[in-house]
Amino acid sequence: MKRTLILSALALSLATSASAQRPTTLTSGVLKIGMEGTYAPFTFKDEKGQLVGFDVDIAKAVAARLGLKPEFVLTEWSGILAGLQARKYDVIVNQVGITAERQKAIGFSAPYAYSSPQIIVRKNAATAFKNLTELKGKRVGVGLGSNFEKQLRDAGGINVVTYPGAPEYLSDLISGRIDAAFNDRLLVGYLIKKDGLPVKGAGVIGAAEPVGIAFRKDNTTLKTAIDRALLQIKANGTYANISRQWFGQDVSKP
């Protein structure tokens, strides 16, 4: 009888401890993850229609460490932050830049990747713009509501043309409807190597910037759990394997 009571007490203690560490999510046992699904090589569908990408793999690895089933919710970038606040998903894993402005409204994990913005031009372009000043008066495509859009507008004098996502403005760039595009340096290298698009990288703008997993600011248990999970997948080599698969390098550092 005494042994039974001790075992019962131990089981209750373990259950209580696990419950205390379990992050709060919209659906028990599930981590709902917001992402675009059109932003290669971070989150996109392959030729079989399967959702793949660097951010997809990172999200799956984090969910596994949390003991949660990943459930992906696809949405256009222009509404992705609003969808988080509307409780359509628990987190966003979609190369969300950690900025002071965004931190006023949403929470972020510790940075899980770094990259720099880069100007993109047609492969046969006569001019390879070296900086934002050289883009003044030019039509430049960028994702609506992105940090890249803000950088272009802050530079001033640039004819900023916004799009729902990368496929649309890259199509317009290739056809000559815009003079350049502005996005992540890691994206440029992938497009050239994997998809064979007739584009090339031009000027890299500024220092490497951090991106993090975004969540509602009041969900502190989720932040603690995600930060722990990110440390774990870096320590056990999972992160390095994912990073090398997609970029051939470790993108966890500036």
PASEBA-1860 file (N, C-alpha, C; in nm, 3 decimals):
! residues 254
1> MKRTLILS> 0.084/-0.122/0.000/0.000/0.000/0.000/0.087/0.125/0.000 ~ 0.193/0.123/0.083/0.283/0.236/0.092/0.352/0.260/-0.041 ~ 0.395/0.148/-0.107/0.462/0.156/-0.237/0.369/0.218/-0.341 ~ 0.242/0.177/-0.336/0.144/0.231/-0.430/0.126/0.381/-0.413 ~ 0.122/0.425/-0.288/0.106/0.566/-0.259/0.226/0.646/-0.307 ~ 0.347/0.589/-0.288/0.469/0.658/-0.331/0.472/0.673/-0.483 ~ 0.437/0.562/-0.554/0.434/0.565/-0.700/0.331/0.663/-0.751 ~ 0.216/0.666/-0.684/0.110/0.759/-0.724/0.155/0.904/-0.707
9> ALALSLAT> 0.223/0.929/-0.595/0.271/1.064/-0.568/0.375/1.105/-0.671 ~ 0.464/1.009/-0.708/0.566/1.038/-0.808/0.503/1.068/-0.944 ~ 0.405/0.988/-0.981/0.336/1.009/-1.109/0.269/1.145/-1.112 ~ 0.205/1.182/-1.001/0.138/1.312/-0.994/0.239/1.425/-1.005 ~ 0.355/1.406/-0.940/0.459/1.509/-0.944/0.511/1.528/-1.085 ~ 0.536/1.418/-1.157/0.585/1.425/-1.293/0.482/1.490/-1.385 ~ 0.356/1.453/-1.367/0.250/1.508/-1.450/0.237/1.658/-1.428 ~ 0.248/1.699/-1.300/0.237/1.840/-1.267/0.353/1.919/-1.327
17> SASAQRPT> 0.475/1.857/-1.319/0.593/1.922/-1.374/0.581/1.939/-1.525 ~ 0.535/1.832/-1.593/0.519/1.837/-1.738/0.417/1.940/-1.778 ~ 0.308/1.948/-1.700/0.202/2.044/-1.729/0.253/2.186/-1.714 ~ 0.340/2.207/-1.612/0.392/2.341/-1.587/0.483/2.387/-1.700 ~ 0.552/2.291/-1.764/0.645/2.325/-1.870/0.578/2.330/-2.008 ~ 0.459/2.274/-2.018/0.393/2.267/-2.148/0.344/2.406/-2.190 ~ 0.381/2.452/-2.310/0.337/2.585/-2.353/0.188/2.588/-2.385 ~ 0.130/2.704/-2.368/-0.011/2.723/-2.398/-0.029/2.743/-2.548
25> TLTSGVLK> -0.112/2.659/-2.611/-0.140/2.672/-2.755/-0.290/2.676/-2.778 ~ -0.331/2.717/-2.898/-0.472/2.732/-2.929/-0.546/2.599/-2.919 ~ -0.481/2.491/-2.963/-0.539/2.357/-2.957/-0.444/2.267/-2.880 ~ -0.494/2.198/-2.781/-0.408/2.111/-2.699/-0.335/2.008/-2.785 ~ -0.205/1.999/-2.763/-0.124/1.901/-2.835/-0.083/1.942/-2.975 ~ -0.121/2.063/-3.017/-0.094/2.108/-3.154/-0.026/2.244/-3.151 ~ 0.073/2.263/-3.240/0.133/2.394/-3.260/0.091/2.443/-3.399 ~ 0.002/2.543/-3.402/-0.043/2.598/-3.529/0.058/2.703/-3.575
33> IGMEGTYA> 0.107/2.683/-3.698/0.219/2.762/-3.748/0.178/2.839/-3.873 ~ 0.183/2.971/-3.867/0.151/3.054/-3.981/0.272/3.074/-4.070 ~ 0.255/3.059/-4.201/0.361/3.085/-4.298/0.301/3.105/-4.436 ~ 0.381/3.157/-4.529/0.331/3.190/-4.662/0.307/3.068/-4.750 ~ 0.406/2.981/-4.757/0.395/2.867/-4.847/0.430/2.900/-4.991 ~ 0.477/3.024/-5.015/0.514/3.067/-5.151/0.650/3.136/-5.150 ~ 0.728/3.116/-5.046/0.851/3.192/-5.026/0.972/3.099/-5.021 ~ 1.007/3.044/-5.137/1.124/2.955/-5.147/1.251/3.036/-5.119
41> PFTFKDEK> 1.349/2.975/-5.050/1.356/2.837/-5.003/1.311/2.819/-4.859 ~ 1.234/2.915/-4.808/1.197/2.912/-4.667/1.069/2.835/-4.641 ~ 0.968/2.861/-4.723/0.840/2.793/-4.708/0.769/2.793/-4.843 ~ 0.758/2.674/-4.906/0.698/2.665/-5.039/0.655/2.520/-5.065 ~ 0.583/2.499/-5.174/0.539/2.364/-5.209/0.626/2.310/-5.322 ~ 0.669/2.184/-5.306/0.752/2.123/-5.410/0.666/2.070/-5.524 ~ 0.729/2.001/-5.618/0.657/1.953/-5.736/0.548/1.851/-5.702 ~ 0.556/1.792/-5.583/0.453/1.697/-5.538/0.344/1.764/-5.455
49> GQLVGFDV> 0.355/1.895/-5.438/0.256/1.967/-5.360/0.280/1.963/-5.210 ~ 0.398/1.913/-5.169/0.431/1.904/-5.028/0.495/2.034/-4.979 ~ 0.456/2.077/-4.861/0.512/2.199/-4.803/0.654/2.170/-4.754 ~ 0.749/2.243/-4.806/0.890/2.220/-4.772/0.960/2.354/-4.751 ~ 1.085/2.349/-4.706/1.163/2.470/-4.692/1.239/2.475/-4.561 ~ 1.332/2.568/-4.553/1.412/2.587/-4.432/1.325/2.613/-4.310 ~ 1.232/2.709/-4.323/1.146/2.743/-4.210/1.051/2.629/-4.174 ~ 1.008/2.554/-4.274/0.922/2.438/-4.248/0.996/2.337/-4.163
57> DIAKAVAA> 1.122/2.309/-4.199/1.201/2.212/-4.125/1.232/2.261/-3.983 ~ 1.261/2.391/-3.969/1.286/2.447/-3.836/1.161/2.436/-3.750 ~ 1.045/2.469/-3.808/0.918/2.462/-3.735/0.888/2.320/-3.689 ~ 0.910/2.223/-3.776/0.887/2.083/-3.740/0.980/2.038/-3.627 ~ 1.106/2.080/-3.635/1.203/2.041/-3.533/1.168/2.102/-3.398 ~ 1.125/2.227/-3.398/1.085/2.293/-3.273/0.960/2.227/-3.215 ~ 0.861/2.201/-3.299/0.738/2.136/-3.253/0.769/2.000/-3.191 ~ 0.861/1.926/-3.253/0.898/1.794/-3.201/0.958/1.805/-3.061
65> RLGLKPEF> 1.043/1.905/-3.041/1.104/1.925/-2.908/0.999/1.966/-2.805 ~ 0.894/2.034/-2.851/0.786/2.076/-2.760/0.686/1.964/-2.735 ~ 0.699/1.853/-2.809/0.603/1.744/-2.796/0.468/1.778/-2.855 ~ 0.467/1.866/-2.957/0.343/1.911/-3.019/0.339/1.871/-3.166 ~ 0.220/1.851/-3.219/0.202/1.820/-3.360/0.200/1.949/-3.440 ~ 0.288/1.965/-3.541/0.285/2.088/-3.621/0.166/2.090/-3.718 ~ 0.096/2.201/-3.721/-0.015/2.220/-3.814/0.007/2.352/-3.885 ~ 0.027/2.348/-4.017/0.062/2.469/-4.092/-0.061/2.539/-4.147
73> VLTEWSGI> -0.063/2.671/-4.129/-0.172/2.755/-4.177/-0.112/2.855/-4.276 ~ -0.148/2.842/-4.404/-0.087/2.925/-4.507/-0.166/3.055/-4.527 ~ -0.094/3.164/-4.538/-0.157/3.294/-4.557/-0.060/3.388/-4.625 ~ -0.111/3.488/-4.697/-0.025/3.585/-4.763/0.050/3.668/-4.658 ~ 0.170/3.710/-4.696/0.252/3.787/-4.602/0.181/3.913/-4.555 ~ 0.109/3.980/-4.644/0.046/4.107/-4.610/-0.049/4.097/-4.491 ~ -0.101/3.978/-4.465/-0.193/3.962/-4.352/-0.144/3.869/-4.245 ~ -0.018/3.830/-4.251/0.029/3.724/-4.161/0.040/3.770/-4.016
81> LAGLQARK> 0.082/3.893/-3.992/0.092/3.942/-3.855/-0.047/3.964/-3.795 ~ -0.139/4.014/-3.876/-0.277/4.032/-3.828/-0.341/3.898/-3.794 ~ -0.309/3.794/-3.872/-0.361/3.661/-3.844/-0.313/3.607/-3.711 ~ -0.190/3.641/-3.674/-0.138/3.599/-3.543/-0.218/3.665/-3.432 ~ -0.241/3.795/-3.443/-0.317/3.868/-3.341/-0.462/3.822/-3.336 ~ -0.514/3.773/-3.449/-0.652/3.724/-3.455/-0.663/3.578/-3.408 ~ -0.551/3.522/-3.361/-0.546/3.388/-3.303/-0.578/3.279/-3.408 ~ -0.533/3.300/-3.530/-0.549/3.197/-3.633/-0.441/3.091/-3.621
89> YDVIVNQV> -0.331/3.126/-3.555/-0.221/3.033/-3.532/-0.145/3.078/-3.407 ~ -0.063/2.987/-3.357/0.013/3.014/-3.235/0.139/3.095/-3.263 ~ 0.205/3.063/-3.375/0.333/3.124/-3.408/0.342/3.152/-3.557 ~ 0.439/3.234/-3.594/0.475/3.252/-3.734/0.620/3.210/-3.748 ~ 0.647/3.120/-3.842/0.785/3.083/-3.873/0.801/3.111/-4.022 ~ 0.846/3.233/-4.054/0.844/3.278/-4.193/0.942/3.394/-4.214 ~ 1.066/3.376/-4.163/1.167/3.480/-4.179/1.117/3.617/-4.133 ~ 1.054/3.621/-4.017/1.003/3.747/-3.965/1.119/3.823/-3.898
97> GITAERQK> 1.155/3.937/-3.955/1.263/4.016/-3.898/1.226/4.072/-3.762 ~ 1.320/4.065/-3.669/1.298/4.118/-3.535/1.331/4.266/-3.536 ~ 1.228/4.349/-3.533/1.247/4.494/-3.534/1.184/4.555/-3.409 ~ 1.233/4.674/-3.373/1.181/4.743/-3.255/1.033/4.773/-3.271 ~ 0.992/4.809/-3.392/0.851/4.842/-3.417/0.763/4.720/-3.396 ~ 0.802/4.605/-3.449/0.722/4.484/-3.434/0.719/4.436/-3.289 ~ 0.828/4.457/-3.217/0.835/4.412/-3.078/0.738/4.487/-2.987 ~ 0.686/4.599/-3.035/0.586/4.671/-2.957/0.454/4.594/-2.952
105> AIGFSAPY> 0.429/4.513/-3.056/0.298/4.447/-3.068/0.305/4.296/-3.053 ~ 0.417/4.234/-3.090/0.426/4.088/-3.085/0.554/4.044/-3.016 ~ 0.555/3.918/-2.971/0.673/3.863/-2.907/0.759/3.787/-3.006 ~ 0.886/3.772/-2.972/0.978/3.698/-3.057/1.063/3.601/-2.975 ~ 1.098/3.491/-3.039/1.196/3.401/-2.981/1.334/3.466/-2.994 ~ 1.435/3.399/-2.940/1.572/3.438/-2.970/1.592/3.420/-3.121 ~ 1.680/3.497/-3.183/1.702/3.482/-3.328/1.741/3.339/-3.365 ~ 1.686/3.290/-3.476/1.723/3.156/-3.522/1.793/3.160/-3.657
113> AYSSPQII> 1.804/3.278/-3.718/1.876/3.291/-3.845/1.910/3.438/-3.867 ~ 2.010/3.459/-3.951/2.052/3.594/-3.987/2.074/3.601/-4.138 ~ 2.037/3.714/-4.196/2.069/3.738/-4.336/2.065/3.888/-4.362 ~ 2.107/3.927/-4.480/2.109/4.068/-4.518/2.016/4.094/-4.634 ~ 1.956/4.211/-4.641/1.876/4.246/-4.758/1.966/4.262/-4.880 ~ 1.912/4.229/-4.998/1.990/4.244/-5.120/1.901/4.291/-5.234 ~ 1.958/4.375/-5.318/1.889/4.420/-5.438/1.899/4.308/-5.542 ~ 1.789/4.284/-5.614/1.785/4.180/-5.718/1.757/4.247/-5.852
121> VRKNAATA> 1.832/4.208/-5.953/1.811/4.264/-6.088/1.806/4.151/-6.190 ~ 1.764/4.183/-6.313/1.765/4.084/-6.420/1.908/4.043/-6.453 ~ 1.924/3.921/-6.495/2.057/3.866/-6.523/2.131/3.949/-6.627 ~ 2.058/4.002/-6.727/2.122/4.080/-6.833/2.115/4.231/-6.810 ~ 2.083/4.269/-6.685/2.070/4.413/-6.655/2.203/4.484/-6.674 ~ 2.196/4.601/-6.736/2.318/4.679/-6.760/2.368/4.743/-6.631 ~ 2.275/4.771/-6.539/2.310/4.837/-6.414/2.288/4.742/-6.296 ~ 2.391/4.724/-6.215/2.378/4.645/-6.092/2.383/4.744/-5.975
129> FKNLTELK> 2.267/4.782/-5.927/2.259/4.884/-5.822/2.337/4.841/-5.697 ~ 2.424/4.930/-5.651/2.509/4.897/-5.537/2.446/4.935/-5.403 ~ 2.355/5.031/-5.402/2.296/5.078/-5.278/2.157/5.134/-5.304 ~ 2.086/5.169/-5.198/1.950/5.218/-5.213/1.945/5.356/-5.279 ~ 2.049/5.434/-5.263/2.053/5.566/-5.325/2.043/5.554/-5.477 ~ 2.107/5.451/-5.533/2.105/5.431/-5.678/1.968/5.384/-5.728 ~ 1.879/5.346/-5.635/1.744/5.303/-5.674/1.646/5.420/-5.682 ~ 1.688/5.538/-5.644/1.597/5.653/-5.646/1.543/5.677/-5.788
137> GKRVGVGL> 1.411/5.690/-5.796/1.346/5.709/-5.924/1.316/5.580/-5.998 ~ 1.359/5.467/-5.943/1.337/5.337/-6.006/1.215/5.267/-5.945 ~ 1.155/5.179/-6.027/1.044/5.097/-5.980/1.101/4.970/-5.917 ~ 1.077/4.953/-5.787/1.137/4.840/-5.714/1.027/4.757/-5.648 ~ 1.025/4.628/-5.680/0.924/4.537/-5.625/0.964/4.481/-5.491 ~ 0.864/4.467/-5.403/0.890/4.418/-5.268/0.761/4.363/-5.209 ~ 0.772/4.275/-5.111/0.655/4.218/-5.045/0.582/4.319/-4.958 ~ 0.451/4.327/-4.975/0.368/4.421/-4.898/0.378/4.392/-4.749
145> GSNFEKQL> 0.407/4.496/-4.671/0.413/4.483/-4.525/0.541/4.423/-4.472 ~ 0.637/4.400/-4.559/0.763/4.340/-4.516/0.859/4.446/-4.462 ~ 0.960/4.399/-4.389/1.063/4.489/-4.341/1.139/4.550/-4.458 ~ 1.147/4.475/-4.569/1.215/4.525/-4.689/1.140/4.646/-4.747 ~ 1.006/4.641/-4.742/0.927/4.755/-4.790/0.958/4.879/-4.706 ~ 0.965/4.862/-4.575/0.992/4.975/-4.487/1.129/5.036/-4.517 ~ 1.228/4.951/-4.542/1.361/5.002/-4.574/1.360/5.086/-4.701 ~ 1.289/5.041/-4.802/1.281/5.115/-4.927/1.213/5.249/-4.907
153> RDAGGINV> 1.103/5.249/-4.833/1.029/5.374/-4.811/1.109/5.470/-4.725 ~ 1.181/5.418/-4.625/1.263/5.504/-4.540/1.377/5.569/-4.619 ~ 1.424/5.500/-4.725/1.532/5.555/-4.807/1.486/5.679/-4.884 ~ 1.357/5.681/-4.921/1.299/5.796/-4.991/1.337/5.802/-5.139 ~ 1.246/5.852/-5.219/1.273/5.873/-5.360/1.262/5.751/-5.448 ~ 1.228/5.636/-5.390/1.217/5.512/-5.466/1.070/5.486/-5.497 ~ 1.040/5.446/-5.618/0.903/5.411/-5.657/0.877/5.268/-5.611 ~ 0.824/5.253/-5.491/0.805/5.122/-5.429/0.676/5.058/-5.483
161> VTYPGAPE> 0.690/4.939/-5.540/0.575/4.865/-5.594/0.558/4.739/-5.508 ~ 0.445/4.729/-5.440/0.425/4.618/-5.347/0.347/4.502/-5.411 ~ 0.376/4.381/-5.363/0.316/4.258/-5.414/0.281/4.166/-5.297 ~ 0.190/4.070/-5.320/0.157/3.974/-5.213/0.275/3.889/-5.170 ~ 0.364/3.856/-5.264/0.477/3.771/-5.231/0.584/3.774/-5.338 ~ 0.692/3.696/-5.315/0.808/3.696/-5.405/0.776/3.650/-5.548 ~ 0.693/3.546/-5.569/0.670/3.501/-5.707/0.617/3.611/-5.798 ~ 0.530/3.696/-5.743/0.468/3.800/-5.826/0.569/3.908/-5.868
169> YLSDLISG> 0.650/3.956/-5.774/0.740/4.063/-5.815/0.862/4.010/-5.891 ~ 0.900/3.885/-5.869/1.007/3.828/-5.950/0.962/3.809/-6.095 ~ 0.834/3.772/-6.113/0.779/3.760/-6.247/0.782/3.895/-6.318 ~ 0.743/4.001/-6.247/0.744/4.134/-6.307/0.887/4.183/-6.333 ~ 0.980/4.144/-6.247/1.120/4.181/-6.268/1.174/4.117/-6.396 ~ 1.148/3.988/-6.412/1.198/3.915/-6.529/1.138/3.971/-6.659 ~ 1.011/4.011/-6.651/0.943/4.063/-6.772/0.975/4.210/-6.798 ~ 1.045/4.275/-6.704/1.085/4.414/-6.725/0.986/4.518/-6.677
177> RIDAAFND> 0.882/4.476/-6.605/0.783/4.574/-6.557/0.833/4.654/-6.436 ~ 0.934/4.603/-6.369/1.000/4.678/-6.263/1.151/4.674/-6.288 ~ 1.224/4.766/-6.226/1.369/4.777/-6.250/1.451/4.687/-6.159 ~ 1.397/4.658/-6.041/1.471/4.576/-5.944/1.372/4.522/-5.842 ~ 1.421/4.432/-5.760/1.343/4.381/-5.647/1.432/4.387/-5.524 ~ 1.371/4.369/-5.408/1.448/4.382/-5.283/1.402/4.273/-5.187 ~ 1.497/4.188/-5.147/1.459/4.076/-5.059/1.582/4.024/-4.986 ~ 1.569/3.904/-4.932/1.672/3.839/-4.852/1.785/3.785/-4.940
185> RLLVGYLI> 1.910/3.805/-4.897/2.026/3.756/-4.970/2.022/3.605/-4.989 ~ 1.973/3.532/-4.889/1.966/3.387/-4.899/1.868/3.344/-5.008 ~ 1.763/3.422/-5.026/1.665/3.392/-5.131/1.729/3.406/-5.269 ~ 1.809/3.508/-5.287/1.870/3.534/-5.418/1.956/3.416/-5.462 ~ 2.042/3.370/-5.372/2.130/3.258/-5.405/2.052/3.132/-5.439 ~ 1.944/3.108/-5.367/1.862/2.990/-5.392/1.796/2.997/-5.529 ~ 1.740/3.112/-5.562/1.670/3.129/-5.690/1.763/3.102/-5.808 ~ 1.885/3.149/-5.796/1.980/3.132/-5.905/2.025/2.986/-5.915
193> KKDGLPVK> 2.055/2.926/-5.801/2.109/2.790/-5.800/2.004/2.684/-5.829 ~ 1.888/2.695/-5.764/1.788/2.589/-5.772/1.687/2.606/-5.885 ~ 1.639/2.728/-5.903/1.531/2.750/-5.999/1.580/2.799/-6.135 ~ 1.705/2.841/-6.142/1.758/2.888/-6.269/1.691/3.015/-6.320 ~ 1.636/3.096/-6.231/1.572/3.220/-6.276/1.677/3.316/-6.332 ~ 1.642/3.390/-6.437/1.738/3.482/-6.499/1.752/3.612/-6.418 ~ 1.794/3.599/-6.294/1.816/3.714/-6.207/1.953/3.701/-6.143 ~ 1.998/3.811/-6.084/2.125/3.807/-6.013/2.121/3.904/-5.896
201> GAGVIGAA> 2.205/3.878/-5.798/2.213/3.965/-5.682/2.298/4.087/-5.714 ~ 2.256/4.202/-5.663/2.334/4.325/-5.678/2.383/4.365/-5.539 ~ 2.362/4.491/-5.500/2.415/4.538/-5.373/2.353/4.472/-5.251 ~ 2.439/4.431/-5.157/2.394/4.382/-5.026/2.385/4.504/-4.935 ~ 2.270/4.520/-4.869/2.244/4.643/-4.794/2.253/4.619/-4.644 ~ 2.348/4.684/-4.579/2.357/4.680/-4.433/2.412/4.551/-4.377 ~ 2.411/4.545/-4.244/2.462/4.428/-4.172/2.357/4.318/-4.168 ~ 2.402/4.198/-4.134/2.309/4.085/-4.121/2.206/4.114/-4.013
209> EPVGIAFR> 2.080/4.079/-4.042/1.970/4.109/-3.950/1.910/3.980/-3.895 ~ 1.862/3.984/-3.770/1.806/3.862/-3.707/1.661/3.839/-3.744 ~ 1.624/3.712/-3.754/1.483/3.675/-3.768/1.448/3.580/-3.654 ~ 1.322/3.583/-3.614/1.281/3.500/-3.501/1.143/3.440/-3.523 ~ 1.107/3.348/-3.438/0.972/3.292/-3.437/0.882/3.390/-3.362 ~ 0.773/3.430/-3.427/0.683/3.530/-3.369/0.563/3.464/-3.303 ~ 0.516/3.526/-3.195/0.398/3.476/-3.124/0.332/3.594/-3.052 ~ 0.213/3.573/-2.999/0.146/3.680/-2.927/0.227/3.717/-2.803
217> KDNTTLKT> 0.235/3.844/-2.777/0.327/3.895/-2.676/0.298/3.844/-2.536 ~ 0.171/3.813/-2.507/0.136/3.770/-2.372/0.160/3.621/-2.347 ~ 0.200/3.548/-2.450/0.220/3.404/-2.434/0.365/3.377/-2.392 ~ 0.395/3.408/-2.266/0.533/3.395/-2.217/0.576/3.249/-2.202 ~ 0.481/3.159/-2.175/0.519/3.018/-2.162/0.567/2.964/-2.297 ~ 0.508/3.014/-2.404/0.549/2.968/-2.538/0.689/3.020/-2.571 ~ 0.717/3.143/-2.535/0.851/3.198/-2.559/0.957/3.115/-2.487 ~ 0.934/3.087/-2.361/1.030/3.009/-2.283/1.054/2.873/-2.346
225> AIDRALLQ> 0.945/2.807/-2.385/0.955/2.672/-2.442/1.025/2.675/-2.578 ~ 0.993/2.773/-2.662/1.054/2.781/-2.795/1.202/2.815/-2.786 ~ 1.238/2.908/-2.699/1.380/2.940/-2.683/1.459/2.818/-2.639 ~ 1.401/2.739/-2.549/1.466/2.616/-2.504/1.479/2.517/-2.619 ~ 1.373/2.503/-2.698/1.375/2.409/-2.811/1.479/2.449/-2.915 ~ 1.492/2.578/-2.942/1.592/2.624/-3.038/1.734/2.592/-2.990 ~ 1.759/2.610/-2.861/1.890/2.574/-2.805/1.916/2.425/-2.820 ~ 1.812/2.345/-2.799/1.828/2.200/-2.807/1.857/2.152/-2.948
233> IKANGTYA> 1.787/2.209/-3.048/1.812/2.161/-3.185/1.946/2.211/-3.239 ~ 1.998/2.318/-3.181/2.133/2.361/-3.217/2.237/2.272/-3.151 ~ 2.211/2.235/-3.026/2.306/2.153/-2.952/2.317/2.011/-3.007 ~ 2.206/1.955/-3.057/2.210/1.816/-3.103/2.240/1.801/-3.253 ~ 2.268/1.913/-3.320/2.308/1.907/-3.460/2.194/1.915/-3.561 ~ 2.069/1.914/-3.512/1.955/1.920/-3.604/1.956/2.050/-3.685 ~ 1.979/2.161/-3.617/1.978/2.290/-3.686/2.086/2.295/-3.794 ~ 2.207/2.253/-3.761/2.317/2.257/-3.857/2.284/2.175/-3.981
241> NISRQWFG> 2.223/2.060/-3.962/2.187/1.975/-4.077/2.085/2.044/-4.167 ~ 1.985/2.107/-4.107/1.882/2.177/-4.183/1.944/2.294/-4.260 ~ 2.027/2.370/-4.192/2.089/2.487/-4.253/2.178/2.450/-4.370 ~ 2.259/2.346/-4.354/2.347/2.303/-4.464/2.267/2.248/-4.582 ~ 2.156/2.181/-4.551/2.073/2.126/-4.659/2.023/2.236/-4.751 ~ 1.980/2.348/-4.692/1.917/2.453/-4.773/2.014/2.558/-4.824 ~ 2.121/2.585/-4.747/2.209/2.696/-4.784/2.357/2.660/-4.795 ~ 2.393/2.540/-4.751/2.533/2.500/-4.755/2.619/2.573/-4.654
249> QDVSKP> 2.555/2.633/-4.554/2.628/2.709/-4.452/2.542/2.721/-4.326 ~ 2.606/2.762/-4.218/2.535/2.786/-4.092/2.482/2.929/-4.093 ~ 2.349/2.944/-4.092/2.290/3.079/-4.098/2.240/3.124/-3.962 ~ 2.286/3.056/-3.856/2.240/3.091/-3.721/2.320/3.204/-3.659 ~ 2.424/3.249/-3.731/2.510/3.355/-3.677/2.520/3.469/-3.777 ~ 2.541/3.593/-3.728/2.552/3.709/-3.818/2.668/3.693/-3.917
END
